[in-house]
Amino acid sequence: MSETHASEVADLSRSPLPTKRTLDRRQNVFLQFFRFVRFDLRIMRMVAKGHH
């Protein structure tokens, strides 16, 4: 079993780069707000189901 050290760095040179469309969607404030609200509603629904 080999040990991993915190100083090791992952080789990301072969990872795909995001497209212009993907970057635009990630930086769109309105889309981020919509996703934030959707996530919050999902969490609230899970909490409400847990409290019978």
N, C-alpha and C positions, 0 to 999 in steps of 0.2 A: 504494500500500500504506500503510495507516494504522498508526501506532504505538500500542501499548497501553501504558499506564502502570500501575505497581503501585498507584497511588492510586485507580484506577477501582474502583467498587463495583458488583457485580451487582445488578440490580433483581429482588428476590425477592418483591415485593408480590403477584404473580399466581401464585406457586407454591402448590400444594395443601398444606394442613396435615394432619399425620397424625391418624388417628382415635384414639379412646380405646383401642380394641383394639390398634392398632399401638404406641402408647406403652406400654401394659401389657406387651406382648411384648418390647419393647426394654429394659424395666426389670426383667424377670423374671430373677433370678440363676440359677435352675436351667436355664432355656432358654439363657441366655448360656453357661453351663458346657457344656451339651450341644453347642452350636454350636462352642465352642472345641475340645472333644475331637474332634468330627467333622472340623474343619478340620485339626487336628494329624495325625490319622490319614491324611487325604488327602495332606498334605505328606510324611509318612513313607513312604507308598506310592510317591509319585513319586520320592523319593530312593532307595528300595530298587530300583526299576526301573532307575534310572540306574547303579547299581553292580552290574554283571553278575558 
